Amino acid sequence: MLPHQDVVAEILELPDGPQIGAFFDFDGTIISGYSAFAFIEEQIKRGHLSPRELVELVGAMASFGLGNMGFSAMLMASTQFLRGIREDSYAAFGRELFASHIARQIYPESRALVHAHLRKGHTVAIISSATPYQVEPAARDLDIEHVLCTRLEIEKGEFTGRILRPTCFGEGKVRAAEALAEEHGVDLETSYFYSDSDDDLQLLERVGNPRPLNPNNKLISIAERRNWPVRKFGSRGNVGIADLLRSLMMPASLVGSFFAGMPIWALTGSRRDALNFSISLFADTASAIIGLNLKIKGEHHLWSHRPAVFIFNHQSNVDLVIVARLLRRDITGVGKREIRDMPLVGRVMEAAGLVLIDRRNTASAIEAMAPLVDTMRIEGKSVCLSPEGTRAISPKLAPFKKGAFHLAMQAGVPVVPIVIHNSGDVQPKGDMLYHPATVEVEVLPPVDTSEWTVDTVDAHVTVIRNMYLQALDQVDHPNVLQVVTGS
């Protein structure tokens, strides 16, 4: 069960093999917006650009946008401020910026397209006029091996302020694609190119399957005349009032649901019944506010063995809503200590029984989690937590910590793996907004821990993590990146 089946349906019908190329533009196609703006914004914040350099940079970009300056001239003007900067430090800056800004701009649908082509064994490449420092981190994250882009001249490890010609723009993209095709036996007549801009018309015409993606107005007109299929994704960018309201109301729904359960506690004396009511109310209210739909496979496994330790892969803040909606009652959880610092929300979650741990202090975390054994044995409650420990910037599965598995062993309860496929579609790490989406969830069969021992737990953790990798289809694609010049 993989997300965005409608987007990738065409690809799934294609033949397998590297003879089919799948080429992607970067800005506006793989990501929403332009990576250059993120670089400029961050450089201004860090004081890397002087006022004069900023004026020159904005002027060059404006002249290019108005058609008064060619791409190479614009890029040459834009790279002057890099003269004398070490290439390795700028590459590190690019990696930091990807993690903090650009990763959350990746269209989930574009990620699905890339993944579908990779599963078919196609030759996948990013062909972009941007520099490697903008593109490489995203290519690594997406498991794209080939990056064809505009390169900057480097001498003795430092930028000279000059670019290497030809640039990867217009006809330069065609040359880059042809060189890659010749080297890897790609048939351009059966290949695909995804782009948002009429600037890429030459390569769109060169391949057999042009695919305008989030196209600008000029490309829409061209596509309509030539009957090229067009797709537009609204999952990133274009922030509206509804998006802001959703994000403001989400925490309010958590606090409101908790206080809505207080009368039950007061009238019945049952804190447990009050919390169960609040959890279900929060799950349904928050889902409605966000526009969250779930497609669940293996739902019966949520109820067949309780109490249990429910584990989930952590992609987004919305995982809290997803887990509440799946488990609904008689649960408690484990979260990071920093939650306590969230105004009101942190206090509510702690009062609801969430155990907050210091992830940097293993001994302290183990001590804080110890009472959860009695919570399961005596109270019959289940515990849910993420063995990854923290959210990732992408759907890729992080290494597992062993706390959840030791907890299940000590309590003598099974481990139930919950595989969340695409909650990052709703809210990627670093984004404050919630986006309506359908999230695919797969509940795997409970795993018996009665025969586990301290000596064998590592092997069991590996087996369960491999189950996640298999379910997420993250087994087959090695994360290798090769940078190719745009020549």
LOLUM-968176 format. One record per residue: x, y, z of N, C-alpha, C, CB in turn. Coordinates in steps of 0.05 Angstrom, whole numbers, plus 5000, padded with zeros to 4 digits. Atoms other than C-alpha are relative to their C-alpha. Glycine has a CB too. Example, Ala and Ser with C-alpha at 12.3 -4.5 7.8 and 13.67 -1.06 7.14 Angstrom:
<sites>
501849765000524649105156501850245000498050015025 498449764999527349795143498550225014500950094971 
</sites>
This chain:
<sites>
501749765000500050005000501850255000498150005025 498349775003503650624974498250244994502149964979 501649765005500951344973500250104972500850225019 500049865026499251754911499949814976502550184998 500250195022497251174868499050134974498149775008 501049875024493551634820502250154986497750205008 497849855012499852044808501949814986501550165022 498050185011504251444793498849784983501649875023 501350225015499151004756501349964973497050064997 498850035027502251154688502749865002500450284987 497350114998509250974712499949705006501650145022 500250284993507050314742499449824977497949965022 500750165024504750084673502449994980497650124986 497749995018511550234641501849755003501750255005 498150224998516849704625502250075021501449954973 497849964982522449614675502650054984500449765019 497449985012529649794660501150284996499949874973 498649745001534850354655499850144973502849965007 500249875027533350484581498050235000499349794980 501949774998527650944603501250205020497249895010 499149794983529951604631497750155013501850194984 501949834986526152014682501550245011498549845024 498549764994528952714685498150215013501250124974 501549814984526553234735501450275001499449895028 499149734992527453984738499850015030498350234986 499949994971528554204810498150215011502850065010 501649794988525654884829497350014986501450274997 502749995011518154904821498949734991499850194978 500850265010517954174800500249795022501749914976 499750184977520853744856499350155026503049905002 500749844976520254314907498250224992502650115013 501749765003515254874915501850245003497650005020 498449754998518455544901502849964989500150095028 497349995011525755694888502049985023500450264984 498050054979531555434929501950245003501749754993 498249774999535656054911499050215021500350144973 501149814981530856484952500749925029497050034996 499350104973532056045013502950065007499349705003 497249954996539556115004500450305006501749924976 499649714996539156874998498950095027498650154977 501249924975534456945057501849925024497349875003 498450094978538956535102502750155001500549694998 497549855001545256895079499750285011501150014972 500549744989542057555096499849985030497350124989 500250044971540257295165502749975014498249765006 497450064988547357065177502150224995501149744989 498149785006550457715151502149934980501350085025 498150075020553857375093500050184976499549714991 500349825023551457895043500050295010497449944984 500049724993553158625047497650134985502750144991 502249865013547759135028500550044970499550275012 499349965029551459274962499749744985502850114997 500350265013551858534945497149924997501549785015 502950075002544458444960498750154978498750055027 501249835021542559024915500849894972500850295003 499050105026546858744858498749744994503149975001 501250275004543958044868497150034991500349835025 502849965006536758274868499750134972498650185021 500149875026538058724808500549804977502150224998 499550205021541058154767497749814996502649845007 502250195002535357684783497550144988499249895028 502249855011530258224766500450044970499750275013 499449965029533658364699499649744985502950104996 500550265013533557624682497049954998501449775016 502850055001526257574701498550174980498850055027 501249825019524558164656500949954971500550285007 499050065027528357864598502250184991497850004981 497949815007533758404599502849885003499750255016 497450124995539457924618499749704995501050075029 499950295005541257224596500649855026502049934979 499750154976541656654645502950005009499149714996 497250014993549256594643501050265012501749934976 499249744990550157334654498950055028499150234982 501249974974545257324712501549835021497049924999 498650174981548756734744502850105006500149714989 497349884995555557054735499950235020501250094974 500349784981553157674771499349905027497850204990 500950114975549957254825502249865016497749824996 497950164987556156844840502550175008500949774982 497749834994560957434848500550015030499750284989 499749974971559657474923501149745012497450075013 498850244989562156754930503049994997498849754986 497150005005569156934908501649995027500850244984 498450034976574156694960498849835022500650275011 501350174980569156275000500849714994497050034999 499250285003571255555012497649844990501149885026 502150175012567255054971498849815020501049854976 501050204980566754545028498250135021502349865014 501749864980563855065076497350074988501450255011 502549945013558655275025498349754995500650154973 501550255003556754555012498749925026501949774990 501250064974555754455087497650195005502150045022 502249814997551455085087497549904984500850284990 502250115017547254775031498649775014501049924973 501150234986546254135072498350105024502249815009 501549894977544054545133497450124990501750215015 502349875010539254945091497949804990500750204978 501950215008536154315062498549905024501449774985 501450124976534754035131498150205013502149925020 501649814986531954685158497850134984501850225011 501949865016528154965099499049844976501250254990 500750105026528254605032498649735001502449994982 501250274998526453895054497050015001501149855023 502949984997519454115074498650114976499350165025 501249905024518354435006499749794978501750234989 500350215020518853774968497149924998501849755008 502750095005512253604937499849705006499050064971 500350294995509952924965499449854974497749955020 500650145025507152764896502549974982497950164985 497650025015513852914863501849785012501550274999 498550224987517252464915498949734991499850035031 501250255009512251914895500849944971497050025004 499250045028513852014821502949904998499750264985 497250095000521351954834500249715010501750195018 499850274988520351344877498949794981498449995027 501250195019515851004825501949944977497450114989 498050055021521051104771502449835010501050274988 497850164989526550834816499249715003500850125027 500950284996522350214832499949854973497250005012 500150135026521750084757502849974988498350174981 497350035010529350124750500750204979500549724990 499449805020529150744706502450165008497550184996 497749824994535051214700498950275008501950034975 501249764989532951794744502150215004498549945027 498149784997536452474743498550265006501750034974 500949724998535453184765501750164980500450125030 498649835020537153664708499150285006499349914970 500849744990537254364736502150214994499549985031 498249775003540255044723501250095026498650234986 498949934974541455094798502749885004498049915022 497350114994548154934830499749745017501650215015 500150254984549954274864499350055029502649864998 500449944972549554614932497050035007501650255008 502949994997542154724922498749734996498850204980 501450245010540554054890501049745014500449984970 498950254990545253524919498649895025502950045006 501250114976542153464988497349884995499750215022 502750115008535153354958500449754985498450214984 499550245016537952854909500749765018502250044979 499350214981541052454966497549905014502150105020 502450074985534552475004498149834983498650255010 501950135018530652234943501349754987499150194978 498650235012535851694924500550044970498549755006 499449955028537152024857503050004996498750274991 497250045004543851814831501350224984500549734987 498749825019545052314776498950285003499549904971 500749724998545153064784501550154978500650125028 498849855021546353484722499350295004499149904971 500749734992546954214739502250194992499650015031 498149795006550754864732502250005021498750284999 497750024982557754824762501550275002501949784991 498549764995561955374793503049935000499250135027 497150055002569455444782501250015028501450214982 498750024974573755254842503049984996498949755016 497150025000581155364852501049995029501350244985 498950044973584955114913497849995021502050235006 502250044980578354944947498350245004501249935025 501649764997575455644938498650084974501850245010 501449915024570355944890501550244989497150085007 498649775014573356414838498050224993501449904975 502149815008566656764825499249964971501050285004 500750065027566356464755498549744998502649994982 501550245005561755934726501449844978497150064993 499050175021563655334684498049984978500749715011 501850005023560655354614500249734986500650234981 502649865002556155134585498449965025498449894976 501850034977550955254639497949804993498850275008 502150215003545454744649497350154998500049805023 502549845004539955194621499450004970500450305009 500850005028535955164556501349774985500750264987 498750205016540054804504502149845017501450124977 498150144982545054634560498749765014501150195021 501450224989539854184591499749774980497250085011 500250215021538853814525502749864998499250134973 497450125002546353704520500649825023502250214997 499650174976546653444591498449744998499250165025 501750245002540852964579501149814979497150074993 499050175021543952714514502649865008500550174975 497650124991550652594547499449775020501850215014 500750214981547452204604498749764985498050115021 501350215015543251814554502149824986498050114980 497950155014549351614514501749835018501850204984 498350144981553351414575498549765012500950185022 501550214985547750984606498049854982498650125023 501850155017544050724545497150075003500449715005 502849904997537851144555498950074973499950245020 501449935024532851204499498350255005498249764990 501449754995530551934499497249994989501650234989 502750005012524551764455498049865018500249854974 501950124981521551344511500350125028500549695002 499449884974524051794567498050235007502850105001 501849804989520452304611501650245010498349885023 498849764987522053014631497850165013501550184979 502049854984518153374686501150285005499449855026 499149724996518654134688497650185004501850094976 502149814995514754734710500250254982500050095029 499449745014517655254662500349974970502650115011 499649995030517455434588502950044994498350224988 497149985004524955574597501149724992501450105025 499050275005525654814591498749884975499449825023 501550105024521754764525501849824983499050234984 498250165018527854494487500249715009502750134998 499750284990528653884532497349875000501250005028 502650125002521153784536499449904972497850215008 500450085028521153744460501849774993500450234982 498050205008527253284459499249725010502750075012 500850274990524252714501497349924988499850015031 502550115011518552264479497650065017500349714996 502349974981514352404541500450255016499849755018 499949754984514253134562497850015020499950254982 502050004979510653224628500150265016500449765019 500149754985509253944650498849955028498350214985 500750054972508853944726499950275014502049805014 500349734988506154554763500850224981501650025027 498949835020507154934699499250305003499249914973 500749715001507455694691498150044977502650174997 502149955020502456034646500849954971499150295003 499050055027506756014584500149714993502750134996 499850285005507955274591497349874999501749865022 502850105001500555144604498950044971498250145020 501049955027498955474537501349824980500550304993 498650185018504255074501499049715003503050015005 500950274995501954424533497249964989500049945030 502750035010494754554514500049974969498250245008 499850025030496654664440501149734991501850234990 498750245009500854034439498949755013503050025006 501350224986496353594482501949855018498949814979 498350124980501653474534498449985026502650175004 501450034975498753204599501250185022500049715010 499149814980499153724655499149915028499050284994 500850054972499253614731500850245016501449745010 499449784981498854134786499649885028498150244996 500150094972500253984859499650235018502649855008 500649794981497254404914500849945029497150075000 499450094973500354044973502250175014500949724999 498049824989505954564983499750274988502949894995 500249735009506255314977497150105002501050034971 502749885002500155774967498549985027498449854979 501250004973498555885041497550185000502050105021 502549854999491356095051499150045029497949874984 501149954973487156325110499249745013497550194998 500950264989484355625118502449855012498749834979 497650144989491455355128500950125026502450024979 499249864975492955875181498049935023500150304997 502050074980486355725217500449725010497250044989 499550284992487754975217502349995020500649834975 497650024983494555085248499550135027502450144986 500649874974491755555302498149825017498850274995 502050154986485955095319500949735009497649974983 499150274993489854445323500849985030502449934983 499350024972493154575391497650065018502350195007 502449934985486654885415498249765003498450234987 501750244999483054225399501149815021499849874973 498850174979488053855444499250095027503049994997 500649894973487054315503497049985005500950295002 502850014996479554355492498949725005498650124976 500850284996478753605488500749905028501349814979 499350084973482453515553498150115021502950095006 501949884981478054005590497249904997500150304998 502750115004471853705559499649745016499549954970 500250244985473453065596499950045030502349824993 499949944971473953405664497349945014500850285004 502550064986466453365680499649705004497750114984 500350294997466652605669501649915025501049854975 498350064977472352565719498650095026502850134998 501349894976468553005768497549845008499350294996 502550134994462052625762500349705007498150024977 499750294996464551905760502449935017500349874973 497650064985471251955795502049844984499349865026 498250175016474451575738501750184982498449804983 498149855017480551925710500449864973502750045014 499550175024481351355660497750054980500149715007 502249965018474351445631500150294988497349965014 499849735010475452195626502250034978500750195024 497949995020482052105589499249854974502649885011 500950155024479051585542498150174983498649745008 501849825014473552075525501550234986497950125019 498449775011478552645514501749914976501850125022 498350105022483152215470498349974975501349745008 501750045023477452015424498950264989497649825007 501049745009474652715421502250154986499050175024 497849865013481453005405500649884973502549995018 499350135025482752485351498050084978499949695003 502049945020476152625315499950304994497349915010 500149715004476253385325502450094984499850155027 497649925014483453475303500049904972502549905015 500150115027482453025243498250174982499149715000 501949845015476453435221501250284994497450035015 498849745004480154095230502249994979501350115027 497850025019486253865191499149924972502049795010 500850135025482453495137501649754996500550194976 498450245000486052855155498349754995501549965026 501350255006483552215123502049775003498849994972 498350234996486451535141499149764983500249915029 500650255013486850915097501649795016500850014970 498750184980488350345146499949724989498650025027 499850295007490749645129500849865026502049954977 499350164976490849125185498950125025502949975002 501249864977486249525231499449815023497550154992 500750194978484248895270502349955019499149744988 497750044982491348845297500250205022502650004983 500049794979490049475338498649905025498750254990 501850084978485149095382500449705008497250044993 499850294995487248355380501749945025501249864976 498250064977492648405434500450265016502749884991 499649774982492048915490500149905029497750214996 498249785006495649155529502349914982501150125026 497850045018501449225481501750254999499149914972 498349775006507249675463499650054970503049965007 500549925028505050025399502350194992497350144996 497849835009510950315360499250114972502649844998 500649875025510550785301502550154990497650195002 497949835011515451125253499050295000500749904971 500749724993515551865266500850194977501350095026 499549825022514852335206499150285004498849894975 501449744998510652915231498750045027497950024978 501549944976507353265289497249884999499850305005 502750115003500752995261499949715008499050044972 500050284991502952295282498549975027502949905004 501550004975500052475351497049964995500550265016 502950035007493152545319499549724988499250224980 500350265012494051915278499949785020502249954979 499950214979496051485338497550015018502550035017 502449974983490351775380497549894985499550295007 502350105015485451615324500049704997499950144973 499850295003487950905316499549865026502849924990 500150154974488550705390497650085017502650045015 502549884989483051155419499749975031497749874988 500650034972482850885491502249835014497249875004 498250164982486950595549502950004990499049715002 497349975009493550865524501550225015500150064969 498249784991499351275548502450004981500949965030 497949985019505551485512502650125012499250174977 497449894993512751735514500750224981502249775000 499349775017515052405488502650135009497850204999 497549874993521152855489499450215022501250144975 500249824977522353295550499250284992502550015016 500549735009521853925508497050074997501350044973 502949955001514253835503499150155024498549734998 500849864975513854085575500250304997501749905023 499649715003516154765551497950134982502750054988 502149885017510254855503497850125017498849784981 502049874983505355355534497449845000499550294991 502650134995499255005563499849724987497850174988 500150265014499654435511501749795015500850024971 498250184986505654125547498949915026502650145004 501150074974502154155614497649814997499150255015 502350185004495853835586500949724993498350114977 499050265008499753265554501249855023502050024977 498950134977503553135617497949915020502050195014 502250064982497153155659498449764989498250245003 501550225012494152655610501649745002499550054971 498550254995499652155628502349964982498249774998 497750035018504852265574502650015017500050224978 497450004985511752075602502150144983500949705005 498149835014516852595582502949925008499550305005 497350104994524052365576502150184987500449714990 497749855011530852685563501549804982501950115022 498950195019533152335500503150005000499150064972 497149995000540352565511501249855025500950295001 499150134976540652215579498749735002499450175025 501150275001539751465571499149905027502049814988 500650104973539851305645497450145010502350055019 502449864991534651845660497649914985500450304996 502250095016530251615603499049735009500749994970 500750274991530350895627498550015027502549825003 501249964974528651115698497150114997501750185018 502749885004522751545673498049814989500350254982 501850195013519950975632499349765017501249914974 500450244983520350445687497149975010501950015024 502850034990513350595716498049904979499050255011 501850095021510350425648499649705000501050104973 500350294998511549695662497549935017502649875012 502350044983506549725719497450104987500450135027 502349905015501950145676498749794982500750254983 501050215018501349565628499249755016502249924980 500650244985501548995679497650035018502449925016 502149974979496849275732497650154989501250165024 502249855010492649795696498949904974500850294998 500950115026492149425630500150204978497349905003 499849805022493950045590502249934981500550285012 497950045020497950025526501850254999498849954973 498049785003504050465512500650034971502549945017 499249955027505550795446502450195000497750124983 497649835002512251105426501449944973501949965023 498550035024516851195367502949905006500150264984 497350094995523250775368502150174986500349714992 498149825013526451285322500850235018498850124974 499349804980526151785379499350294992502949995006 500649725009525152415337499149994971502550185003 500949995028522052635272502350034981498150244997 498049985021526052565209499150224980500349734984 500749795020526353095153498949884975502550164993 501150145023524152565103498749745009502249954979 501250254992520251915103501949775005498149914979 498150214995526651525108500149915029502850084990 500050104973526851075168502750045014499349705000 497549954984531951275222500649755016499650245018 499350234982535650775267498149995024502950025010 501850044978531450475323501650005027498549734997 499050034972532850575397498649765012499550265016 500950254990531549975441498050025024502349835009 501749974976527350275498497349874998499750295006 502750115003520650065470500049695002498850094973 499850305001522949345461500649895027502149924980 499550094972525849285531497450035016502350175012 502449954985519349575557498049774995498750274991 501850225007515249035521500949745013499849964970 498950254988519848485546499450005030503149994996 500349994971519448715619497049975008501150265011 502950024993511848775617498849744990498550244988 501150255011510948125579497750044981499149825023 502149945020506748435524501250014972498650285007 499050005027507248415449500750284990498049874981 499449755014510048955404498250004975503150034992 501749985024505149205351501150234983497050055008 498949795017508449585293497950144984502149884981 501849845017504550155262501850154980498450215018 498449885021507450365195498450244988500749794978 501349765011505651085176501550084975500150245021 498649975026507151185102500650294993498349884979 499749735012506251925089498850225016498850004972 501149794983504352355148501450274995500149935029 498649755008509552855123498550164979502749934990 501749855019504453025069498350215014498249814984 501749824984500353345124501650235012498549855022 498349794988505953705160502849895002498950085028 497250084999513253595144501550135024501550064974 498549894978518453725197500950294994502549835006 499249725004519754465206497850184990502350024982 502349845010513054685177498050045022498649854976 501949934980508055035221497149944991500350295008 502750035011502154905175499249714996499850154973 501150275005497654295168498550014973498049925023 501150015026495554095098498049764999502249974978 501850235002489353665084501249784982497350094988 498850225015491452975060498949745009503150005003 500650274993490052235060502649865007498549854978 497650134990495151845101499549695000500850105028 500150295001496451105088501349895026501449884975 499050124976497350695152499749694998498550115025 500050305000499149955158500749905028502049894979 499650124973498449585224500949714996497550015018 498950275004502948965224499149825022503150014998 500850194978501348335264501650035025500249714990 498549984974503248345338502449815000498149945024 497550164998510248085352500249905029502550164991 499750124973510747605412502850055011499349704999 497449944988516247805460500649815023500150285010 499750174976515447235511502649845000497749815001 497550165001521746875487502550184997499949814978 497749815003526047505481501750005025499050284993 498249974977532147595525501750254994501849755004 498249775003537048165536502149944979501350085027 497950075019542147785494498949994971501149735007 501150035027537347705434498550254991498249764999 501849785007533748375435501050154976499850195024 498949865023538548695384499049874974503050015001 500950155024536748155333497050044995500649705003 502849965003529348245346499450294990498549955027 500449725009529849005337500650024970501850195016 499350005028533348885271497849884982502649854995 502250135015527848415247497650194997499249745014 502449835001522348905265500650254983499250095028 499449775017525949495233500049924971502850115008 500150095028526749085170497149964990501549734997 502850015007519248975171499050274992498349895024 500749735008518449725169501250074973501050205021 498749945025523449795113498649874976502949925000 501450145021519749275073497350134994499649705008 502649885004512949595085500250274987498650025028 499649735011515650285068501350004972501650175019 498750035026519050015005502650165000498250084978 497549854998525750295028502449805000500150175025 497950205000529849665016501850014976498849725002 498650065025531949684944501750224989498049934979 498649785013534850374930502350105017498050224994 497749894985541950514955500250304997502549874991 499849705000543251234973502750084990499450115029 497549935012548751394924499550254983501149774983 500349755015549752084893502550044982499650245018 497849945019553852234831499350274988500349784978 500449745011554652954809501250014972501150225018 499149985028555253064734499750294991498349814982 500149735009556753714701497950034978502750104989 502049955020551754034655501250044973498450255008 498749975026556053934594499249764982503050015002 
</sites>
